[in-house]
Amino acid sequence: MHPLNCTSKGIPVGLLFSDSSPTAAVEATQAAATELAISEVNAAGGINGTPLVPVTVPVGPRPADYLRAAETLCDQFGVRTLFGTHMSNSRKAVLPMIEGRQALLFYPTLYEGFEFSKNCIYTGAAPNQNCLPLARYLLRHHGPRGYFIGNNYIYAHESNRIMRDLYEQVGGQILGEDYLPINVSEDALDAVMAQVVQAQPDFIYSTVVGSDTVRLYEAFARTSLRARGVPMASLATNESDLARMGADVAEGCIAAAPYFSSIDTPASRGFVSGMQERYGLNMPVTSGAEAAYFQVHLFSAAARSCGDLTVERVREALWGETFEAPEGPVHLDADTHHSYLWPRVARAGDDGRFHVIEAASEAVRPEPYMVDHSIGEPSAKDV
């Protein structure tokens, strides 16, 4: 058994988010939501009277920087529970160390699937919870001919492979597939857009992430495709991107995620209010932030139910917990370590916000390996 290393100050938990990575903008929302949830847990009495103590160290922009930070948190601060990482290359850099130290990593970001670690809890969307609903929506409302643009790393390649497989099941066609380096040049963006305009797709599927997202959408906004209503669709574009690109550029883009900040339920309103009261009205509230928020509460509920605060006991207790998250009630799947989530599709309006246009009627079981799926099965209702 590996104890959570409770000290006189409380139970140390590590935050593993970077303020200098390509995805720093959305990671800032995830760090903020993690801190908000920790404050709520402590205000409610912590873990049976023992507070959670957030521990942070500087995290640089590269995957190796996340690894070094995780090592420092575990080895110097005695942390055995970590919340964070964002891009798949940073998660993959950290996981072997997490497994070697017998720690727990709670990962709050959508990803490409096809992974399992007994030391990782995945609270972001698996492919069947976002890629599949988006593919169905695009096929029904826009057409079978797509064009893929992504950053040149694992998430984009794998997400595009899944989307290609889904479309080819029903005779769809992918007209082009381009991969751009992180911090791509303006000339390269313009060149790709020229190719897209020439191909004349029914939609563009973007797996571009972070700071490149805004410049990609700006380049797209200058094209004739945008003028005639061809949509840019993405799983990774979120409210922090909308805030930086502006409503005139963002309007009409389509996204799929379990949560959008415009959801009008008591839990969602309370979450948005809590984020903005703590961090200001300009703090974007993203799906990644929502996952970062509810995973702290799931961990805390599991820890409260344990007699012994060990990694093994907490992990076992997690499978019996449910939390009323902003997206809806969520719980974990013991077989995959992924989360039951509420898939939604949304469109950006002229107000600079995502508005849900399709939503699942119940929480969807995660299928990270996409073993059992069909693009033809209905899974959602129009909103």
Stockholm file with secondary structure:
# STOCKHOLM 1.0

chainA/1-383         MHPLNCTSKGIPVGLLFSDSSPTAAVEATQAAATELAISEVNAAGGINGTPLVPVTVPVGPRPADYLRAAETLCDQFGVRTLFGTHMSNSRKAVLPMIEGRQALLFYPTLYEGFEFSKNCIYTGAAPNQNCLPLARYLLRHHGPRGYFIGNNYIYAHESNRIMRDLYEQVGGQILGEDYLPINVSEDALDAVMAQVVQAQPDFIYSTVVGSDTVRLYEAFARTSLRARGVPMASLATNESDLARMGADVAEGCIAAAPYFSSIDTPASRGFVSGMQERYGLNMPVTSGAEAAYFQVHLFSAAARSCGDLTVERVREALWGETFEAPEGPVHLDADTHHSYLWPRVARAGDDGRFHVIEAASEAVRPEPYMVDHSIGEPSAKDV
#=GR chainA/1-383 SS CCBCCCCSSCEEEEEECCSSSTTHHHHHHHHHHHHHHHHHHHHTTTBTTBCEEEEECCCCSSHHHHHHHHHHHHHHHCCCEEEECCSHHHHHHHHHHHHHHTCEEEECSCCCCCCCCTTEEECSCCHHHHHHHHHHHHHHHTCSEEEEEEESSHHHHHHHHHHHHHHHHTTCEEEEEEEECTTCCHHHHHHHHHHHHHHCCSEEEEECCTHHHHHHHHHHHTSHHHHTTCCEEESSCCHHHHHHHCHHHHTTCEEEESCCTTCCSHHHHHHHHHHHHHHCTTCCCCHHHHHHHHHHHHHHHHHHTCSSCBHHHHHHHHTTCEEEETTEEEEECTTTSBEEBCCEEEEECTTSSEEEEEECSSCBCCCTTCCSCCTTSCCCEEC
#=GC SS_cons         CCBCCCCSSCEEEEEECCSSSTTHHHHHHHHHHHHHHHHHHHHTTTBTTBCEEEEECCCCSSHHHHHHHHHHHHHHHCCCEEEECCSHHHHHHHHHHHHHHTCEEEECSCCCCCCCCTTEEECSCCHHHHHHHHHHHHHHHTCSEEEEEEESSHHHHHHHHHHHHHHHHTTCEEEEEEEECTTCCHHHHHHHHHHHHHHCCSEEEEECCTHHHHHHHHHHHTSHHHHTTCCEEESSCCHHHHHHHCHHHHTTCEEEESCCTTCCSHHHHHHHHHHHHHHCTTCCCCHHHHHHHHHHHHHHHHHHTCSSCBHHHHHHHHTTCEEEETTEEEEECTTTSBEEBCCEEEEECTTSSEEEEEECSSCBCCCTTCCSCCTTSCCCEEC
//
